[in-house]
Structure formats: C-alpha cells, structure tokens
Amino acid sequence: MTEAHDRSLRISPTPEVVDYVLTHSLPAHPAQAALAARTRRQYGGLARMQIAPEQGGLLTVLVRLVRATHAVEVGTFTGYSSISIARGLEPGGRLLCLDISERATDIAREAWQEAGLADRVDLRLGPAADTLRALPPDEQFDFCFVDADKAGYPGYLDELLPRTRAGGLLAFDNVLLGGEVLDPRSQGDAAVMRAFNDQLAADPRVDVAMIPVADGLTLAVKR
Ligand SMILES: C[S@@+](CC[C@H](N)C(=O)[O-])C[C@H]1O[C@@H](n2cnc3c(N)ncnc32)[C@H](O)[C@@H]1O
C-alpha cells in the first residue's frame, strides 16, 4: 500500500520543526501560557496531559471549519484544550466540558475567566459516560473532542456519534499512545486503543484521518 510512495518528503517533528510550526500557526491565547505554567506548578510532570501547543491552533481551526456552535469536550483537566475549542466557536456558541476532577477544573474555571470565555463553557463534573448517556437524545454537536480515560474511548464514540450532526467532526487524542498501539503484544490501554483505531477506521458512518501530530489525533467526519 505505502511501498510505492516516496517517503523522503516526510519530516520528523524535531523541537526545531515544532517551534517553526508554532511560529507559523495561530498563536496560543495569552491565557494559555499562564495556564500551562500554573498547571506545571500544581501538577508537575502530569502537566504533560495537556494537549501539545501545536494541537491548540489546530483545534481552533477545526472548530472554525465546521462552524461549530455546539461542542463537547470529554476530558478537560486544567482547561488548555477547552480554551482552544471555545475561542473557535461561532458567536453564541457553547462548549460542554466533562471531567471528574474538581481540583483540575477549578483551575480551568479561572482560566476561562482570564480568557474571557467563561460565558461559553458549561462544566459537568462526574464520569463522562454517565453525563453523556443522560443528555437529551436530540442534543446535537458540531464538534466533539475526546481526551479522557483511554479505556473509555469506545463508549464515548457510542454516545457521541449519534449526537453528532452530519458533517460534524469528532477528534480523538492520544490514538498512538506513544507508539504502543503498533505493538500487537501490548496490553491494557494500548490494546483497547488498537481495537478502537481498527474499529473507527472501518466504521461506515465516518470518514477518518489519523494525524501524526503530538501523540496522534484521529479526525472523524460524520457522513
Ligand atoms: C489527558 S487529561 C485532559 C487534558 C486536557 N484535554 C488538556 O488539554 O488540558 C484527561 C482528563 O480526563 C479526566 N477523566 C479521566 N477519566 C474520566 C472519566 N471517566 N470521566 C470524565 N473525565 C475523566 C481526568 O480527570 C483528566 O482531567
């Protein structure tokens, strides 16, 4: 399949390349730099759970592309990705944020205030699968971003796809899991993610593109 393609024009995301990409993309919202620093202070190495900076502008552009007024995020943490999504919404748009951590989302609430986006965001605390199941069946989303517990991805797809409008976009983060999904012997989250990736790529309800940005981002447009 790919043997016939010349791969010499592919570039590795070295730090220099990522910096170049960042300086030629939508800049981060000023509130995101302060948020990243605060998250680092409070969470140390766990701050790596935030999306990569080069994914921030990408999310905003994708939200703009689908002209989203209704968006949902599964896995908000301290709010970095939610700012990228919320700033791309159409006027009057709303972002529903789902997470289980009160501590992390207290930081997110402050960041939304600082960014002037608090009036666009609804936060619901609790297991995201329960929150999604309890939504009215006719609640429709234009854009869905999934970045929570990896074992939950198949269930999130089941709940979100029927609630996504035709032409709407679903984005799933960390689909490469540091490359672990490529090893057929890997277990746990990697096995779940491998099965999820196989299932989504073959799902006739969506057109899928897996993007090797950061830890892997799959885009699925609903037919
Ligand atoms: C990778 S972090 C999200 C990072 C965030 N998107 C960002 O860019 O800052 C994953 C988040 O999912 C949340 N989470 C884990 N399991 C969950 C569940 N069952 N329901 C809702 N949220 C969950 C965690 O509390 C954590 O804040």
The ligand as a Tripos MOL2 file, in Angstrom:
@<TRIPOS>MOLECULE
LIG
   27    29     1     0     0
SMALL
NO_CHARGES

@<TRIPOS>ATOM
      1 C1         -5.3870   13.9560   29.3570 C.3       1 LIG1
      2 S1         -6.3170   14.8360   30.5390 S.3       1 LIG1
      3 C2         -7.1680   16.0320   29.5570 C.3       1 LIG1
      4 C3         -6.2650   17.1500   29.1160 C.3       1 LIG1
      5 C4         -6.9830   18.3400   28.5250 C.3       1 LIG1
      6 N1         -7.7070   17.9830   27.3210 N.3       1 LIG1
      7 C5         -5.9910   19.4700   28.2680 C.2       1 LIG1
      8 O1         -5.6130   19.7130   27.1110 O.co2     1 LIG1
      9 O2         -5.5540   20.0810   29.2490 O.co2     1 LIG1
     10 C6         -7.5640   13.6710   30.9360 C.3       1 LIG1
     11 C7         -8.6730   14.1780   31.8490 C.3       1 LIG1
     12 O3         -9.7110   13.1900   31.8130 O.3       1 LIG1
     13 C8        -10.3180   13.1570   33.0820 C.3       1 LIG1
     14 N2        -11.0080   11.8680   33.2110 N.ar      1 LIG1
     15 C9        -10.4630   10.6470   33.4320 C.ar      1 LIG1
     16 N3        -11.4160    9.7140   33.4810 N.ar      1 LIG1
     17 C10       -12.5970   10.3560   33.2930 C.ar      1 LIG1
     18 C11       -13.9550    9.9320   33.2430 C.ar      1 LIG1
     19 N4        -14.3000    8.6580   33.3890 N.pl3     1 LIG1
     20 N5        -14.9060   10.8650   33.0260 N.ar      1 LIG1
     21 C12       -14.5720   12.1750   32.8690 C.ar      1 LIG1
     22 N6        -13.3050   12.6260   32.9010 N.ar      1 LIG1
     23 C13       -12.3350   11.7330   33.1180 C.ar      1 LIG1
     24 C14        -9.1830   13.3600   34.0700 C.3       1 LIG1
     25 O4         -9.6870   13.8690   35.2940 O.3       1 LIG1
     26 C15        -8.2930   14.3510   33.3150 C.3       1 LIG1
     27 O5         -8.5610   15.6710   33.7330 O.3       1 LIG1
@<TRIPOS>BOND
     1     1     2 1
     2     2     3 1
     3     2    10 1
     4     3     4 1
     5     4     5 1
     6     5     6 1
     7     5     7 1
     8     7     8 2
     9     7     9 1
    10    10    11 1
    11    11    12 1
    12    11    26 1
    13    12    13 1
    14    13    14 1
    15    13    24 1
    16    14    15 ar
    17    14    23 ar
    18    15    16 ar
    19    16    17 ar
    20    17    18 ar
    21    17    23 ar
    22    18    19 1
    23    18    20 ar
    24    20    21 ar
    25    21    22 ar
    26    22    23 ar
    27    24    25 1
    28    24    26 1
    29    26    27 1
@<TRIPOS>SUBSTRUCTURE
     1 LIG1         1 GROUP 0 **** ****
